[in-house]
């Protein structure tokens, strides 16, 4: 008989509705039992039979819940993670996991002391475009890599309404919004860098936080990795650019899962996670004789259900979770640096 893990969401905004709820209900190993909704009660419309608590205290006191998803504002993750662990729950925490590496280490040690598991929701490891990049690197078709670029750009000149992102509080600004995705992707590919150099910028009128960042990560054997994000880009550039001894691979950001979920398409429906035609990566190789060949590389279907499967296997079968504690600590050491 399949063990079912009763799960609660700490909040029911976009992330609960789009990034967690659909997968927790699609995966047979989870039961989405309850959610915290302080004001509007919307979860019942999407997930029949779900319990809607008025406070996080009520959620944490539900004796049936084993796993808590902490999908609250960035600057609350640290406190809620500790509360949930002390309440005897395993936790799945959205990015950024914490504001500092010291906070992260404290949470990991607390979980170990209490015999509980901590998972970090780095869902972009399971994007179709990124998995295509991983496959190209693993194939060694490019040979020795010299330069890798990971970008996440958009155009949003206005100041957003979410104060935890736009006010100068802990874990705010673009580097804590998109930085955890990009830095985690770099670390998952190449490990912790030997050194790094970071540039932050403020370009929107009246912004109080960074809306641009560029981080240069230096690796052994002259591998240079650059992660960038900019909120003032009207002509979006390729998100993945890799250069190696034998050629180059270029891929735009093309994962469709968020777009499909916003349209109400469920993870178990046909066509979910499949990129549209015309979004293929471009692989250009050069032979020893100097002959160039170019071909399109389609991505394989992807689904964040794989992240939840990894959480399930860790809880039930003690399998290692792919997002390691040392990955998160290394990520935060880069993000917190001046």
C-alpha positions in Angstrom: 0.0 0.0 0.0 1.3 3.4 -1.0 2.1 5.7 2.0 0.3 9.0 1.7 1.9 12.1 3.2 -0.6 14.6 4.5 0.5 18.1 3.5 -0.4 21.7 4.4 0.3 24.9 2.6 1.2 27.9 4.7 -0.4 30.3 2.2 -2.6 30.3 -0.8 -1.4 32.9 -3.2 -0.1 32.2 -6.7 2.5 29.8 -5.5 0.0 27.6 -3.6 -2.5 27.7 -6.4 0.0 27.1 -9.3 3.3 25.6 -8.1 2.2 23.4 -5.2 -1.5 22.5 -5.1 -1.7 20.9 -8.6 1.3 18.7 -8.0 0.4 17.6 -4.5 -3.0 16.5 -5.8 -1.5 14.9 -9.0 1.0 12.8 -7.0 -0.7 9.8 -5.4 1.8 9.8 -2.5 0.5 13.2 -1.2 -2.8 14.4 0.2 -3.3 18.2 0.2 -5.1 18.4 3.5 -5.1 22.1 4.5 -4.0 25.6 3.8 -3.8 28.9 5.7 -6.1 31.7 4.3 -6.4 34.7 6.6 -8.8 36.7 4.4 -10.2 35.4 1.2 -11.2 31.7 1.1 -10.3 30.6 -2.4 -8.7 27.2 -2.0 -11.9 25.3 -1.8 -12.8 26.5 -5.3 -9.7 24.7 -6.7 -9.3 21.8 -4.3 -12.6 20.4 -3.0 -12.6 19.3 0.6 -9.5 21.2 1.6 -9.4 22.6 5.1 -8.9 26.4 5.3 -7.3 27.6 8.5 -7.3 31.2 9.6 -3.8 31.1 11.0 -0.5 29.3 10.7 -0.8 28.3 14.3 -4.0 26.3 13.5 -2.2 24.7 10.5 0.8 23.7 12.6 -1.5 22.2 15.3 -3.3 19.9 12.8 -2.1 16.5 14.0 -2.6 14.8 10.7 -0.2 17.0 8.7 3.3 15.6 8.2 4.7 18.0 5.7 4.4 21.8 5.6 5.1 23.8 2.5 6.4 27.3 3.5 5.4 29.5 0.6 5.1 32.7 2.5 7.0 36.0 1.8 10.8 35.7 1.6 11.6 37.4 4.9 9.3 35.0 6.9 10.9 31.7 5.7 13.4 31.5 8.5 10.9 32.0 11.4 8.2 29.8 9.9 10.7 27.0 9.1 11.8 26.9 12.8 8.2 27.0 13.9 7.2 24.1 11.7 10.1 22.0 12.7 9.5 22.6 16.4 5.9 21.5 15.7 7.2 18.2 14.5 6.7 18.7 10.8 8.9 18.1 7.8 9.2 21.2 5.6 9.4 22.2 2.0 10.6 25.8 1.7 10.4 28.0 -1.3 13.3 30.0 -2.5 15.1 31.9 -1.1 15.4 29.4 1.6 16.6 32.0 4.0 18.3 35.5 3.9 21.7 34.3 5.1 23.8 31.2 5.2 23.9 31.4 9.0 20.1 31.1 9.1 20.2 28.2 6.7 22.8 26.3 8.8 20.7 26.9 12.0 17.6 25.5 10.3 19.4 22.4 9.0 20.9 21.7 12.4 17.6 22.2 14.1 16.0 19.7 11.7 18.8 17.2 12.4 18.3 17.5 16.1 14.5 17.0 15.8 14.8 14.2 13.3 13.0 16.0 10.6 13.6 16.6 6.9 14.2 20.0 5.2 13.6 20.3 1.4 14.2 23.4 -0.7 11.9 24.1 -3.6 14.4 24.8 -6.4 11.9 23.9 -9.1 13.9 25.5 -12.0 16.1 22.4 -11.9 13.2 20.6 -13.5 12.5 23.2 -16.3 12.6 21.7 -19.8 15.0 24.2 -21.1 17.5 23.7 -18.2 17.2 19.9 -18.4 18.2 20.3 -22.1 21.2 22.2 -21.1 22.2 19.5 -18.6 21.8 16.9 -21.2 24.1 18.7 -23.6 26.8 19.2 -21.0 26.6 15.5 -19.9 27.0 14.4 -23.5 30.3 16.2 -23.7 29.5 17.2 -27.3 30.9 20.7 -26.6 34.1 19.4 -25.1 35.9 21.5 -22.5 33.6 24.4 -21.5 35.1 27.9 -21.3 32.1 30.1 -20.9 28.5 29.6 -19.7 25.8 32.2 -19.4 22.5 31.8 -17.5 20.1 34.7 -17.9 16.6 35.5 -16.6 15.4 38.8 -18.0 12.0 40.6 -18.2 10.7 44.1 -18.6 8.9 45.6 -15.6 9.7 49.2 -15.1 7.0 49.8 -12.4 7.5 49.1 -8.7 5.6 45.9 -7.7 3.0 45.7 -5.0 4.7 43.0 -3.0 6.5 44.9 -0.3 8.7 42.0 0.7 10.3 42.1 -2.7 10.4 45.9 -3.1 11.2 47.2 0.4 14.8 47.0 1.8 14.0 44.1 4.1 15.7 40.8 4.5 15.9 38.7 1.3 14.4 41.4 -0.9 15.4 42.7 -4.4 15.9 40.9 -7.7 19.0 38.9 -6.5 16.9 37.2 -3.9 14.0 36.8 -6.3 15.7 35.3 -9.4 19.2 34.8 -8.0 18.3 31.6 -6.1 17.1 30.1 -9.4 20.1 31.0 -11.4 22.8 30.4 -8.8 21.3 27.1 -7.9 21.3 26.1 -11.6 25.0 27.0 -11.8 25.8 25.1 -8.6 23.8 22.0 -9.6 25.8 21.9 -12.9 29.3 22.8 -11.6 29.4 22.8 -7.8 30.5 25.6 -5.6 32.7 28.1 -7.4 36.3 28.9 -6.4 35.4 32.6 -6.3 32.8 35.0 -7.5 32.3 38.7 -8.3 28.9 40.4 -8.0 27.5 43.6 -9.5 24.1 45.0 -8.4 22.2 47.8 -10.0 19.1 49.9 -9.5 17.6 51.2 -12.8 13.8 51.6 -12.2 12.6 55.0 -11.1 12.1 55.2 -7.3 13.3 51.6 -6.7 14.6 50.9 -3.2 16.1 47.5 -4.1 18.3 46.0 -6.8 16.6 45.3 -10.1 19.8 44.1 -11.9 22.5 41.7 -10.9 25.4 40.1 -12.7 27.5 37.4 -10.9 30.7 36.0 -12.3 31.5 32.5 -10.9 35.0 31.2 -11.4 35.6 27.5 -11.6 38.7 25.3 -12.1 40.3 24.8 -15.5 39.3 28.3 -16.6 35.6 27.7 -16.7 33.8 31.0 -16.3 30.0 31.0 -15.5 28.0 34.2 -15.6 24.5 34.6 -14.1 22.5 37.7 -15.0 19.0 39.1 -14.4 17.6 42.5 -15.4 14.1 43.9 -15.0 14.6 46.5 -17.8 15.1 44.3 -20.9 12.7 44.7 -23.7 14.4 42.4 -26.2 14.9 39.2 -24.3 18.2 37.5 -25.0 18.8 33.7 -25.0 18.8 32.4 -21.5 21.4 29.7 -21.9 24.6 30.2 -23.8 27.4 27.6 -23.6 30.7 27.8 -25.4 33.2 24.9 -25.5 36.2 23.6 -27.4 34.0 21.8 -29.9 31.2 24.3 -30.3 28.3 26.2 -28.8 24.8 25.6 -27.5 22.2 28.4 -27.4 18.7 28.0 -25.8 16.0 30.5 -25.0 13.9 30.2 -21.9 11.0 28.0 -23.1 9.6 26.0 -20.2 5.8 26.1 -20.5 4.8 24.7 -17.1 3.9 28.0 -15.4 2.0 29.2 -18.4 0.0 26.0 -18.7 -0.7 25.9 -14.9 -2.0 29.5 -15.1 -4.4 28.4 -17.8 -5.7 25.6 -15.6 -3.9 22.7 -17.3 -3.1 20.0 -14.8 0.3 18.2 -14.5 -1.3 14.8 -15.5 -3.0 16.1 -18.7 -1.6 15.2 -22.1 0.8 17.8 -23.5 1.9 19.1 -20.1 5.5 20.3 -19.9 6.1 20.0 -23.7 7.8 23.0 -25.3 6.3 24.4 -28.5 7.9 23.7 -31.8 10.3 26.5 -32.7 11.8 26.7 -29.2 14.5 24.1 -29.8 18.1 24.8 -28.7 20.7 25.4 -31.4 23.8 23.2 -31.2 26.7 24.3 -33.4 29.8 22.1 -33.6 33.1 22.4 -35.4 35.2 19.5 -36.5 39.0 19.2 -36.4 39.0 20.1 -40.1 37.1 23.2 -39.4 33.7 22.1 -40.8 30.7 23.6 -39.0 27.4 21.7 -38.4 24.3 23.2 -36.9 21.2 21.3 -35.7 18.2 21.9 -33.6 17.9 20.1 -30.3 14.3 19.7 -28.9 13.8 19.5 -25.2 12.3 16.5 -23.5 9.0 17.0 -21.6 9.5 18.2 -18.0 7.3 18.4 -14.9 7.8 19.7 -11.4 6.1 16.5 -10.3 9.7 15.2 -10.3 10.6 17.5 -7.5 7.7 16.2 -5.4 8.6 12.6 -6.3 12.1 13.4 -4.9 10.6 14.7 -1.7 8.4 11.6 -1.4 11.3 9.2 -2.0 13.4 11.0 0.6 10.6 10.8 3.2 9.4 7.3 2.5 12.5 5.5 1.2 15.3 7.7 2.6 16.6 8.5 -0.8 18.9 11.6 -1.0 17.2 14.8 -2.1 19.0 16.3 -5.1 19.1 19.8 -3.7 21.7 19.3 -1.0 22.2 21.4 2.1 25.7 22.4 0.9 24.2 23.6 -2.3 21.9 26.0 -0.5 24.6 27.2 1.9 26.9 28.0 -1.1 24.0 29.7 -2.9 23.3 32.0 0.1 26.9 32.8 0.7 26.9 34.3 -2.8 23.6 36.1 -2.4 24.4 37.6 1.0 27.8 38.9 0.0 28.2 42.7 -0.3 
